[in-house]
Amino acid sequence: MIYSTATVPVNPPGETTLTRAQVWKGLEAKARDARLFLPVGLCTRCDVTEESATHFVREATIGGETLREIITLEPQRKVTFFQATGPREGAIVNEVSENDAGDLQLTFYCYLGLRDRQPNGPEEQAEQGRFDGEQGYKAALLSTLKRTRELLAEGLL
């Protein structure tokens, strides 16, 4: 199994201050259309295909892989992506919280396996390394906050 976690401050020195509500708007927009947040060309399709009071279903093609995710929103707090189909199974969470000093922070964590692969085998170990590496989920959190600031500045959130 792959377990990865990363936390970054929402408002580091020198950056435009974001409120919890603004971070939430960014996370919700990312959940509904990953194309707004991922590098150009990485996500070629991202469609909400079902929606209810408790969740929505998103079908996407990301990095050439087709996937279906059930996404739950806990407003102002947490977005959880359950991997229904695709190369991974499990859950990915993005959570807005406050540290002991009351400063906003954004946390990513996941508990995943690779479908049809040996548990803790070489493929999962490689994926674990990518998640925890320099271009892994910490970089994705920073990119999400940067893109949220850009969308706000453009009046799109």
Long-range contacts (C-beta under 8 A, 24 or more apart in sequence): 1-90, 1-111, 1-112, 1-113, 1-119, 1-120, 1-124, 2-90, 2-110, 2-111, 2-112, 2-113, 2-114, 2-124, 2-127, 2-128, 2-131, 3-109, 3-110, 3-111, 3-112, 3-128, 4-108, 4-109, 4-110, 4-128, 4-131, 4-132, 4-136, 4-137, 5-107, 5-108, 5-109, 5-110, 5-137, 6-107, 6-108, 6-109, 6-136, 6-137, 6-138, 6-141, 7-105, 7-106, 7-107, 7-108, 7-141, 8-105, 8-106, 8-138, 8-141, 8-142, 8-145, 9-99, 9-103, 9-104, 9-105, 10-96, 10-103, 10-104, 10-105, 10-106, 10-145, 11-103, 11-104, 15-145, 15-149, 16-149, 16-152, 16-153, 18-104, 18-145, 18-148, 18-149, 18-152, 19-104, 20-76, 20-96, 20-104, 21-76, 22-148, 22-152, 22-157, 23-96, 23-104, 23-106, 23-145, 23-148, 24-75, 24-76, 24-77, 24-96, 25-148, 25-152, 25-157, 26-144, 26-145, 26-147, 26-148, 26-151, 26-152, 26-157, 27-79, 27-94, 27-96, 27-144, 27-148, 28-73, 28-79, 29-148, 29-151, 29-157, 30-79, 30-94, 30-144, 30-147, 31-56, 31-58, 31-71, 31-73, 31-79, 31-81, 32-56, 32-58, 34-58, 34-60, 34-62, 36-147, 36-151, 37-143, 37-144, 37-147, 38-62, 57-84, 83-112, 86-115, 87-114, 87-115, 88-112, 88-113, 88-114, 88-115, 89-113, 89-114, 89-115, 94-141, 94-144, 106-141, 106-144, 106-145, 107-141, 108-137, 108-138, 108-140, 108-141, 110-137
